[in-house]
Amino acid sequence: MTMEPRFDEVIHASTRLAIVSLLAATDWADFKFIRDGAGLSDSALSKQLSILEEAGYVTIRKGFVNKRPRTSVSLSKHGRRAFEGHLTALQQIVASAGTSLRAGLAEVPKEVVDRLNRDASNRPLDEADSGDGGSEGARTPDLVSAIHALSQLSYGPICGAGCAWAEGPV
C-alpha cells in the first residue's frame, strides 16, 4: 500500500524529524539513546518529546531500573503513519525540485557551472576522479552537491554587474 503524501509541520522541524527517524527504526528507545542520537540536551529532548506526545505521535513510558529513573519512547501507529506520509511528501518535493533545478541549470552561466565542476583542490572533477588527469571517470556533481554549491556562491564577481545571477545565491 502506498502512503498518501502529507507534509507534517509537527514532524518537519529538524529536531523532531531526527527524533522520529530514530524511533521509526525500533519499537522502544531509551531517552539517552534518543538524546545522543539526535544530539540534544536533556531539556531540549524533553520539550520536543512533549510536542510529539501532544500530537499523539509518541508514547512515553517512565519507570525505574535498579532504583534509577528510566524513560523509554515509542512511535505510535498514528506517528508512524504521519512520518511515512511526511517522507512521501518530501520525496515528491525533492523529485519535482530536481526536475526544476535541472531545467534551471541550463540557464546557469558557464563560469558558475565550471565552479560547480571542480573539487575541493580546484581541479576539474574529471581529473580528480580519474587520477591521471584524463577524462575517463568524468562525472558531474550530483543534485545535492549542485544545490549546496549554488547556495554558497556569490555571483557578483563571477558574472559582473547587471547579470541576473549578480543578485546573490538562489
N, C-alpha and C positions, 0 to 999 in steps of 0.2 A: 504494500500500500504506500503510495507516495504522500508525503506530508504536505499539507496545504501551507504555502509560504505565508508567514505572518511576522512582520518586523515587530519586535517586542522592546519597547522603551525601557522596561524594567531590567531585562537581561542585557541590553546593549551596552550599558555603562561598563567600561573596561574592567573594573574590579569585579563586578558581578558576573560578567562574561567569563572571566578567569575562574571564579568560584564554581559556576555552573558547569563549565567544561571539566573541571576536576571531578565534580560529583557525578557527571554523566558516565564516567568510566568505572564506577563502583557502586555497590549497594549502600554502604555506610562509610563515612570517612571521619577520622578524629579531627578535632578542632586544630591541633598542632600541625597535622598533615596539610590541611587546607591553608592555614596561616603561612606555613613555609612555602607551599607550592604557589600561592598567589603573591607572596612577598609582601604581606600586610602585617601591621601591628595587631595585637590582640583587640584593641578598642576599634580599630578600623574594620576588622573582620566581623566583630560583634555587630556593629552598625549595619554592615552590608547583609549579614545573615538575617537581621531583624526585618530589613526591607523585603528580602526574598521570602521570609516566613509570612509576612503580612499579605503578600501577593499569592500565597498558597503554593509556592514553588519548592519549598524545602520543609522537611520535618526535622525538628531539633530534639534530641534526646539527651537529658542530663542525668548523670548518675555518679557513683563512686567506685573506684577500683583501688583496693588497699588504702582506704580512708582518704584518697585523693579525688578531687572532683574531675570528672571526665565528661566532655561534651562531644557528641557524635552528631553528624548531619547526614541526611539522605535527601536525594532529589525525589520529589513526589511525582506521581503519574502526571499530574497537571503540569508540573515544572518540566518534566521530560518532554511532553508534547509541545510546550511553549518553546523549549530550547531547540527541538528538531525543526519546528516551524520557523524559528528565527534563523537557523542555519540555512534552511532552504531559501528564505528571503535574501539572505546575504549572498548566497551563491548566484541567485538571479541578478542581483545588483552588480556583482563582480563581472558576470558574463556580459551584461549589457554595457557596463563601463568599458570592458575590454574591447568590444566592438567599436564604441565611440572613440576610445583612445587611439586604436589603430587607424581609424579614419582620420582623426585629428593629427596624428603623427605625420601623415602625408604632407601636411602643410607646415611642418616644423622646418625652420631654416637649417641649411646644411651644416652650419657651424655648431648648432645645438646637437644635431644627430652625430656629428663627429665626436663631440664631447661625451655623448652617451656611449659611444662605441669604443671608449678607452677604459682600460682597467686602472687600478689604483696607482700603478707605476707610470701612468700616462702613455703606455704602449697601446697600439691598436689591439682590440680583442683578438683578431685573427693571429697576430704574432704572439700574444700572451698565451693563447690556448694551444697553439701547435708546438711551441717550444723551440722552433727552428727559424722563426721569422717568416715562414711561408704562410700561405693562405689555407692550407689544409686544417681542418678542425675549426674553421672560422664560425663564429656564432654572433648573433645579435643579442642585445640584452633582453632578458625576459620582461614581461609586462610589469611585475612588481618593481624590478630594478629601474625600469624606464620611468615609472611614476615617481619613485623616490628621487632619482636623478633630476627629473624635471622640477620637482618641488624644491630642490636645493639650489637650483641655478638662479643667478641674477642675470637677466637677459640684456640689460642695458649695454654693457661693454661688448657683448657678442654681436649685436646687430645694429647698434647705434641709435641715435635719436630718430623718432618718427616711426620706428619699426613697431609693429603690433605686439611683438614679444618684449619690447622695452619696458612695458608696464610692470613686470616682475613675474614671479612664479605663478603657474596656473593654479 
